[in-house]
Amino acid sequence: MAKPILITGASSGIGYELARVCAAKQHDLILVARREDRLKDLKTQLEAAHGVQVWTYQADLTDATTRQQLFDWAQSLAQPLYGLVNNAGFGHLEPFAKTDWDKQNAMLQLNMVALTHLTRLFLPGLAAQGQGRILNVASTAAFLPGPYMAVYYASKAYVLSFTEAIASELEGTGVTATTLCPGPTESEFQDQAQMGNVELFSGKLPSSAEVAAYGYEAMETGQRLAIHGVTNNVLAFATRLLPSKNLADLMKKLQNPA
Ligand SMILES: NC(=O)c1ccc[n+]([C@@H]2O[C@H](COP(=O)([O-])OP(=O)(O)OC[C@H]3O[C@@H](n4cnc5c(N)ncnc54)[C@H](OP(=O)(O)O)[C@@H]3O)[C@@H](O)[C@H]2O)c1
């Protein structure tokens, strides 16, 4: 039996597709999200198609007690993890002064605190094995300020900084940490974030399946930073050259909710 990979946010989009890629590569899986019906459907599909073992765990990861319970339950399976994929996350498009604090707080809890807490809980087990993979899903939003999505962009900058730092700490241990930075991608994210009409999401977007396949390879090969797509790589590089005011002005235009 293969050591499992735990994937958060596996009920849709990039996380769902990552689960499909990992199962096709013969990894057992622990799938986590709030919509358990979707996780159970995916479990049935993947077990039938690939002969792997899949566990599901319903959790709202904004809650610290729930995260600890998830860890304790995962330990009780007596299946040491091979990988941890911190993928669950969401954004919301709105001028900051008008935002609902509870929503912004939940975003911070999920995008940053849950990712950090789960890494802290599971990393010692991976390190003790001298082998393991961590994949943290950030975004190209990590490289620049994002007017009308200020908290989301800042949360992804945190994911990038945090993951690059632990990747360095882990060098030579057999455990690697990869930051995946997708650009705009087809998934439920856009509707959840109420970004339907913004220029940034116009045109043909890569599918979640494409991004997941790319992210899986980056995780498996222990790449530290994986920016999906040539254009996104060029843009990420350009953000290091341009003043942040110009970048903020550009994003303000591209994400104008009006
Ligand atoms: N799509 C894009 O354009 C894009 C670009 C760059 C980065 N990303 C990042 O990619 C990651 C995946 O997003 P996606 O595009 O695949 O969006 P998505 O289709 O909306 O998927 C988000 C996943 O997160 C889960 N989730 C949301 N809130 C949760 C909570 N409180 N507790 C547990 N799970 C929760 C959702 O499951 P439940 O609702 O069932 O809980 C869902 O499975 C996110 O971190 C996002 O920031 C997306």
The ligand as a MOL file (V3000), in Angstrom:
LIG
                    3D

  0  0  0     0  0            999 V3000
M  V30 BEGIN CTAB
M  V30 COUNTS 48 52 0 0 0
M  V30 BEGIN ATOM
M  V30 1 N -8.5510 29.4670 -10.1460 0
M  V30 2 C -7.6420 30.4410 -10.1650 0
M  V30 3 O -7.6810 31.3510 -11.0240 0
M  V30 4 C -6.4870 30.4110 -9.1900 0
M  V30 5 C -5.3320 31.1510 -9.5100 0
M  V30 6 C -4.2740 31.1280 -8.6300 0
M  V30 7 C -4.3440 30.4060 -7.4560 0
M  V30 8 N -5.4750 29.7120 -7.1580 0 CHG=1
M  V30 9 C -5.5130 28.9730 -5.8830 0
M  V30 10 O -5.7390 27.6040 -6.1620 0
M  V30 11 C -6.3130 26.9920 -5.0100 0
M  V30 12 C -7.5020 26.1460 -5.4520 0
M  V30 13 O -8.4990 27.0100 -5.9780 0
M  V30 14 P -9.4050 26.6130 -7.2220 0
M  V30 15 O -9.0930 27.5480 -8.3150 0
M  V30 16 O -9.3390 25.1680 -7.4890 0 CHG=-1
M  V30 17 O -10.8390 27.0600 -6.6510 0
M  V30 18 P -12.1370 26.2270 -6.2610 0
M  V30 19 O -12.5860 25.4100 -7.4320 0
M  V30 20 O -13.0730 27.2290 -5.6930 0
M  V30 21 O -11.6350 25.2200 -5.1220 0
M  V30 22 C -11.3920 25.6530 -3.8000 0
M  V30 23 C -11.3520 24.4390 -2.8890 0
M  V30 24 O -11.1190 24.9010 -1.5510 0
M  V30 25 C -12.0610 24.2880 -0.6810 0
M  V30 26 N -12.3750 25.1550 0.4520 0
M  V30 27 C -12.8680 26.4160 0.4190 0
M  V30 28 N -13.0930 26.8680 1.6700 0
M  V30 29 C -12.7580 25.8420 2.5130 0
M  V30 30 C -12.7760 25.6830 3.9180 0
M  V30 31 N -13.2140 26.6690 4.7320 0
M  V30 32 N -12.3630 24.5070 4.4410 0
M  V30 33 C -11.9440 23.5020 3.6350 0
M  V30 34 N -11.8890 23.5970 2.2960 0
M  V30 35 C -12.3040 24.7600 1.7480 0
M  V30 36 C -13.3040 24.0780 -1.5520 0
M  V30 37 O -14.0880 22.9970 -1.0380 0
M  V30 38 P -15.4470 23.1200 -0.2040 0
M  V30 39 O -16.1780 24.3270 -0.7070 0
M  V30 40 O -16.1240 21.8290 -0.4800 0
M  V30 41 O -14.9990 23.2450 1.2210 0
M  V30 42 C -12.6550 23.6760 -2.8770 0
M  V30 43 O -12.3990 22.2960 -2.8770 0
M  V30 44 C -6.6860 28.1340 -4.0550 0
M  V30 45 O -5.7070 28.2080 -3.0380 0
M  V30 46 C -6.6240 29.3680 -4.9420 0
M  V30 47 O -6.3140 30.5290 -4.2020 0
M  V30 48 C -6.5460 29.6900 -8.0020 0
M  V30 END ATOM
M  V30 BEGIN BOND
M  V30 1 1 1 2
M  V30 2 2 2 3
M  V30 3 1 2 4
M  V30 4 1 4 5
M  V30 5 2 4 48
M  V30 6 2 5 6
M  V30 7 1 6 7
M  V30 8 2 7 8
M  V30 9 1 8 9
M  V30 10 1 8 48
M  V30 11 1 9 10
M  V30 12 1 9 46
M  V30 13 1 10 11
M  V30 14 1 11 12
M  V30 15 1 11 44
M  V30 16 1 12 13
M  V30 17 1 13 14
M  V30 18 2 14 15
M  V30 19 1 14 16
M  V30 20 1 14 17
M  V30 21 1 17 18
M  V30 22 2 18 19
M  V30 23 1 18 20
M  V30 24 1 18 21
M  V30 25 1 21 22
M  V30 26 1 22 23
M  V30 27 1 23 24
M  V30 28 1 23 42
M  V30 29 1 24 25
M  V30 30 1 25 26
M  V30 31 1 25 36
M  V30 32 1 26 27
M  V30 33 1 26 35
M  V30 34 2 27 28
M  V30 35 1 28 29
M  V30 36 1 29 30
M  V30 37 2 29 35
M  V30 38 1 30 31
M  V30 39 2 30 32
M  V30 40 1 32 33
M  V30 41 2 33 34
M  V30 42 1 34 35
M  V30 43 1 36 37
M  V30 44 1 36 42
M  V30 45 1 37 38
M  V30 46 2 38 39
M  V30 47 1 38 40
M  V30 48 1 38 41
M  V30 49 1 42 43
M  V30 50 1 44 45
M  V30 51 1 44 46
M  V30 52 1 46 47
M  V30 END BOND
M  V30 END CTAB
M  END
